[in-house]
C-alpha cells in the first residue's frame, strides 16, 4: 500500500505528526546542492508517491518502522527502487539533496537527504545480495538476508557482542569494545528506549535493520550514539530509511575555500579543535579518520563546524580496550561485501597512530583553506606549521606539537563579531572564545 498525503491529510488524519520533507528536490531540476530558506514552505502536491523515492532494506518491502517512517504515518510503509527511471535523477547523481523539515507545520528548517553509499553502489549491493542466493536481481533482499548465518546468530543473541559484528566493513566496527557495542544498543533510535544493554526489546526486524545499517554505513549510528546535544561534533539525527539519512543541513567545507582571512582562520581553528576532541574526551574513546575530504565537514548557518559525514570514522576504546579482529577471511559473508566488496582490509587498531587524522587534514584540507590569506610573516608561520603537521613520517609528538602551534597562530586571527554567531557575544567577555 502506497502512502498518500495531500492537503486533506490534516483533516482526515489529525494524529499524524507534522513532519514533511520536500521530495520534489529529488528531480532533474537540481544539478547542485542548494540552500533553502528556513521560511520556505514546500508546495504540497495532491499526493506523494514515496514508492519511487527511497530504496530501503528491500526493493519491494522496505523501510518498516524506522524513525522517519514513524514520523510520517506511524504505520508500515513500503518503498520501491531508488534507481527507478520515473525518478529522473540529475546527471551528476548528487550525494545529498535539500529538503524542508517541520515539527509543528509552521516553522520550517532546511535539512539534507543523504545517500549512505557511493555512486550507484546501492544497486550493485542489491545485485550482490541476490547473486549470493543465486536469485534474480529483483529478489527480496530482506528475505535473503534473513536466511544468512550471521543474522541467525543475531536472532539468538541477547546482547550485541564483538563476535556478531566481526568482518563488517565499517571502521567503527574494526575492533569494537563491549562498552561501545552496549552504547549502540542503548541509544539505537529506531526502537523504543528500554535503557538496557540487552536486545530483548528488539524485534527480528529491528535486529535486521541495525545489522544492515552497520554493514552499509555506520554514519547514522554514530549520530545516534554520540549526539551533538551532548557536545559531540556531529549534526542532529532526524531519521534514516534504508540507505538514506535525514539530518540538519550544513554547507560543506569546500564552499569556504575562498572565505576571508578571519573566517578561514576561524574554521581552521575549529577543525583542529574537533580533531583534538576526537583524540581526548571524557568517555575515553579515540576517534580517527581512515581518509578525509572537504565534503566530510560542514558549517551551520551560525558558523559552527561539524563532522558532516562520519562514515570513515573509526573508534578505539582507550578505557576498556578493543576486541582484536580475527582474520578477515574468517568473517566474510554477504554483509561484509555490501560497500567495497569482500577484498577490502582495514589496518589493525594497534597500528593507528594518534597523529593520523591530523596528518590527513593538514595535508589535504587546511592548505586550501589557509593558503595565501595572511600577510608575511604570519603566512610563513602558518605554512611551516602546516608542513610539519602534515608530515606522516614525523613522530606523533612532533605532529601534535605542530598542530598546537598552528592553533596558537590562528587564534588571534579570528575576529569577534555577529558573523560568528556560535561564539558571539561570548567572545566579547571570555577570551576562551
C-alpha positions in Angstrom: 0.0 0.0 0.0 1.5 3.3 -1.1 1.2 6.2 1.5 -0.8 9.2 0.3 -0.5 12.7 1.6 -2.5 15.7 0.3 -4.0 18.9 1.5 -6.8 17.0 3.1 -4.4 15.0 5.2 -4.6 17.3 8.3 -8.4 17.0 8.3 -8.5 13.2 7.7 -5.6 12.3 10.0 -5.1 14.9 12.7 -3.0 12.5 14.7 -0.3 12.3 12.1 2.9 14.1 13.0 3.7 17.3 11.2 6.9 16.2 9.6 7.0 17.0 5.9 10.0 16.5 3.6 10.1 18.2 0.2 10.9 15.3 -2.0 10.5 17.3 -5.2 14.1 18.2 -4.6 14.8 14.7 -5.9 14.2 15.8 -9.5 16.3 16.7 -12.5 15.9 20.4 -11.8 18.7 20.1 -9.2 22.2 19.9 -10.6 24.0 21.1 -7.4 23.1 21.3 -3.7 21.1 24.4 -2.9 20.5 26.4 0.2 16.8 26.7 1.1 15.4 29.4 3.4 14.0 28.0 6.6 10.9 30.1 6.0 10.3 28.4 2.6 7.2 26.2 3.0 7.2 23.4 0.4 4.5 23.2 -2.2 2.3 20.2 -1.3 1.0 18.1 -4.2 -2.3 16.3 -4.2 -0.5 13.1 -3.5 3.1 11.9 -2.8 4.4 8.6 -4.3 7.1 7.6 -1.8 7.3 4.3 -3.7 9.8 5.8 -6.1 11.7 7.9 -3.6 13.5 5.6 -1.2 15.5 2.4 -1.6 15.3 0.7 1.7 16.3 -2.7 3.0 14.3 -4.5 0.4 13.3 -3.2 -3.0 9.8 -4.5 -2.5 9.3 -4.4 1.3 11.5 -1.9 2.9 11.6 0.9 5.5 9.3 -0.7 8.0 9.0 1.1 11.3 12.2 3.3 11.0 12.0 6.6 12.7 11.4 8.6 9.6 8.5 6.3 8.7 7.0 6.6 12.1 7.2 10.4 11.9 5.2 10.2 8.7 2.4 7.8 9.4 3.2 5.6 12.5 2.5 2.5 10.3 4.2 0.2 8.0 5.3 1.9 4.8 6.7 0.2 1.7 9.1 1.8 -0.7 10.3 0.9 -4.1 13.6 1.0 -6.1 15.6 4.2 -5.8 17.1 3.8 -9.3 13.7 3.6 -11.0 13.5 5.6 -14.2 10.4 7.7 -13.3 12.5 9.4 -10.6 14.7 11.1 -13.3 17.9 11.5 -11.3 20.1 14.5 -12.2 23.1 13.7 -14.4 25.7 14.1 -11.6 23.7 12.0 -9.1 24.1 14.2 -6.1 25.3 12.8 -2.7 22.7 14.8 -0.9 19.5 16.8 -1.6 17.9 19.7 0.1 14.6 19.4 1.9 12.5 21.2 4.5 11.5 20.0 7.9 8.8 21.0 10.4 7.7 19.5 13.7 4.8 22.0 14.1 3.8 22.6 10.5 4.5 26.3 10.9 8.3 26.7 11.4 10.4 25.2 8.6 14.1 24.3 8.7 16.4 23.1 6.0 17.6 19.5 6.2 19.5 17.2 3.9 18.6 13.8 2.5 21.9 12.0 2.1 22.8 8.7 0.4 24.8 6.4 2.6 26.9 4.8 -0.1 29.0 5.8 -3.1 27.7 6.4 -6.6 25.4 3.6 -7.8 26.8 1.4 -5.1 23.3 0.7 -3.7 22.2 -1.0 -6.9 25.4 -3.1 -7.0 25.0 -4.1 -3.4 21.4 -5.3 -4.1 22.6 -7.4 -7.1 25.4 -8.8 -4.9 22.8 -9.9 -2.3 20.6 -11.5 -5.0 23.7 -13.2 -6.5 24.7 -14.6 -3.1 21.5 -16.7 -3.2 21.5 -17.4 -6.9 18.4 -15.2 -7.2 17.4 -12.7 -9.9 18.2 -9.0 -9.5 14.5 -8.4 -8.5 14.8 -10.8 -5.5 13.5 -10.0 -2.0 16.6 -8.5 -0.3 15.1 -8.8 3.1 14.1 -12.4 2.7 17.6 -13.4 1.6 19.4 -11.6 4.4 17.1 -13.2 7.0 18.4 -16.6 5.9 22.1 -15.8 6.4 24.1 -17.4 9.1 25.2 -14.1 10.6 21.6 -12.9 11.0 20.5 -16.2 12.6 23.2 -15.6 15.2 21.8 -12.1 15.7 18.3 -13.6 16.3 19.6 -15.8 19.1 21.7 -13.1 20.7 20.6 -11.3 23.8 23.4 -8.8 23.7 25.4 -7.3 20.8 29.0 -8.7 21.1 32.2 -8.2 19.1 31.7 -11.7 17.5 28.4 -10.6 15.9 30.0 -7.7 14.1 33.3 -9.2 13.1 34.1 -8.7 9.4 31.6 -5.8 8.8 33.3 -3.1 6.6 32.8 0.0 8.8 35.9 1.4 10.6 33.6 1.8 13.6 33.4 -1.9 14.0 37.0 -2.8 13.1 38.0 -3.6 16.8 34.9 -2.7 18.9 34.8 -3.0 22.7 31.8 -4.4 24.5 31.3 -0.9 26.0 30.9 0.6 22.6 28.5 -2.0 21.4 26.4 -1.7 24.5 26.2 2.0 23.7 24.9 1.2 20.2 22.1 -0.9 21.6 21.1 1.5 24.4 21.0 4.5 22.0 19.6 3.0 18.8 16.8 5.4 18.0 14.8 3.1 15.7 13.4 1.1 18.7 11.7 2.3 21.9 14.3 3.2 24.5 14.5 0.5 27.1 17.6 1.8 28.8 19.1 -1.7 28.5 22.2 -3.2 27.1 20.3 -6.3 26.1 18.3 -6.7 22.9 15.2 -8.3 24.4 13.0 -5.4 23.2 14.3 -5.7 19.6 12.0 -7.4 17.2 13.5 -9.6 14.4 13.1 -6.7 12.0 14.8 -4.3 14.5 17.8 -6.6 14.6 18.0 -6.9 10.8 17.7 -3.2 10.4 20.5 -2.5 12.8 22.7 -5.1 11.2 22.0 -3.9 7.7 22.7 -0.2 8.7 26.0 -1.2 10.4 27.0 -3.1 7.2 26.1 -0.4 4.7 27.2 2.7 6.5 27.6 3.4 10.3 27.2 7.2 9.9 23.6 7.3 11.2 24.6 5.0 14.1 27.4 7.4 15.1 25.0 10.3 15.1 22.7 8.5 17.5 25.3 7.2 20.0 27.4 10.4 20.0 24.8 13.1 19.7 25.6 16.7 19.1 23.3 17.7 22.1 26.0 16.1 24.3 28.8 18.1 22.8 30.0 15.7 20.1 30.9 17.5 16.8 28.1 15.8 14.8 24.8 17.2 13.4 21.4 16.3 14.7 20.0 12.9 13.6 16.4 13.1 12.3 15.8 9.7 10.8 17.1 7.1 8.4 15.5 4.8 5.9 17.4 2.0 4.3 20.4 3.7 2.6 19.1 7.2 3.2 19.7 9.6 6.1 17.9 12.8 7.0 19.9 15.3 9.2 20.2 19.0 9.8 21.6 20.9 6.8 25.1 22.2 6.6 27.3 23.8 3.9 30.4 21.7 3.0 33.8 23.0 3.9 34.9 23.3 0.2 32.5 26.2 -0.2 34.6 28.2 2.2 38.0 27.8 0.5 37.6 31.4 -0.8 36.4 32.8 2.6 38.0 36.0 4.0 41.0 35.5 6.3 39.2 35.8 9.7 36.6 33.2 8.6 39.2 30.9 7.2 41.2 31.2 10.5 38.1 30.5 12.5 37.1 27.4 10.5 40.7 26.0 10.6 40.8 26.6 14.4 37.5 24.8 14.8 38.6 21.9 12.7 41.8 21.4 14.7 39.7 21.6 17.9 37.3 18.9 16.6 40.3 16.6 15.9 41.6 17.3 19.4 38.2 16.4 21.0 38.2 13.2 19.0 41.6 12.2 20.4 40.8 13.3 24.0 37.3 13.2 25.5 35.7 12.3 28.8 34.4 9.0 27.5 38.0 7.8 26.7 37.2 7.0 23.1 39.9 7.7 20.4 38.3 8.6 17.0 40.3 8.6 13.9 39.6 9.1 10.1 40.6 6.5 7.6 40.5 9.2 4.9 39.1 12.7 4.6 37.8 15.2 2.1 36.2 18.6 2.4 32.7 17.2 2.0 33.0 15.4 5.3 32.9 18.6 7.2 30.1 21.1 7.2 29.3 24.5 8.6 26.0 25.5 10.1 24.4 28.9 9.4 25.8 30.2 12.8 29.4 29.4 11.7 29.8 26.3 13.8 31.8 23.5 12.1 30.7 19.9 12.5 31.5 16.5 11.0 29.1 16.1 8.1 30.0 12.6 7.2 31.3 10.1 9.8 31.3 7.1 7.6 35.2 6.9 7.6 35.4 7.4 11.4 36.9 4.6 13.4 36.7 4.3 17.2 39.2 2.7 19.6 38.2 2.3 23.3 41.1 3.6 25.4 39.3 2.7 28.6 38.2 -0.9 28.0 40.5 -1.9 25.1 39.3 -3.1 21.8 38.5 -6.6 20.6 41.2 -7.7 18.3 39.8 -8.5 14.9 40.4 -12.0 13.6 41.5 -12.8 10.1 39.2 -11.1 7.5 38.7 -14.3 5.5 37.1 -16.0 8.5 34.4 -13.4 8.7 33.4 -12.8 5.1 29.8 -13.1 4.3 27.3 -11.0 2.3 27.2 -8.3 5.0 30.9 -7.9 4.6 30.6 -7.2 0.9 27.8 -4.5 0.7 30.0 -1.5 0.3 33.5 -2.1 -1.0 33.5 -5.8 -1.9 35.0 -8.6 0.0 38.6 -7.8 -0.6 38.9 -4.6 1.4 41.0 -4.9 4.6 41.4 -2.3 7.3 44.6 -1.8 9.3 44.9 -3.3 12.8 43.7 -1.0 15.6 47.1 -1.2 17.2 48.6 0.3 14.0 46.6 3.5 14.1 48.8 6.4 15.3 47.4 9.3 17.3 48.5 11.7 14.6 46.6 10.0 11.8 43.6 12.4 11.4 45.8 15.5 11.9 48.2 14.4 9.1 45.3 13.8 6.7 43.7 17.2 7.5 46.9 19.1 7.4 47.8 17.5 4.1 44.5 17.7 2.2 42.2 20.3 3.7 43.9 23.1 5.7 46.4 24.2 2.9 43.5 25.0 0.6 41.6 26.9 3.3 44.6 28.9 4.6 46.9 29.4 1.6 47.8 33.0 0.7 45.3 34.5 3.1 47.5 36.4 5.6 50.4 38.9 5.4 54.0 38.0 5.9 55.4 36.8 8.3 52.1 35.3 9.7 51.5 33.3 6.5 55.0 31.9 6.6 54.5 30.7 10.2 51.2 29.1 9.2 52.8 27.3 6.2 55.7 26.0 8.3 53.3 24.6 11.0 51.1 23.1 8.3 54.0 21.3 6.6 55.2 19.9 9.9 51.7 18.8 10.8 51.2 17.1 7.5 54.4 15.0 7.5 53.3 11.5 8.3 56.9 10.4 8.8 57.3 12.6 11.9 56.7 11.1 15.4 53.3 11.6 17.0 54.6 14.3 19.5 56.0 16.4 16.7 52.8 16.4 14.6 50.7 17.1 17.7 53.1 19.9 18.7 52.8 21.5 15.2 49.0 21.3 15.3 49.1 23.0 18.7 51.4 25.8 17.4 49.1 26.3 14.4 46.1 26.7 16.7 48.0 29.3 18.7 48.8 31.2 15.5 45.2 31.1 14.2 43.5 32.1 17.5 44.3 35.9 17.4 43.4 36.0 13.7 39.8 35.3 14.4 37.5 38.3 14.9 34.7 38.7 17.4 31.6 39.9 15.6 28.0 38.7 14.9 29.1 36.9 11.8 30.3 34.1 14.1 27.0 33.7 15.9 28.1 30.3 17.5 30.5 32.2 19.8 29.1 35.7 19.8 28.7 37.6 22.1 30.6 35.2 24.4 33.8 36.1 22.8 33.4 39.7 24.0 33.6 38.7 27.6 35.6 35.5 27.6 38.8 35.1 25.7 38.2 31.3 25.6 36.0 32.0 22.5 
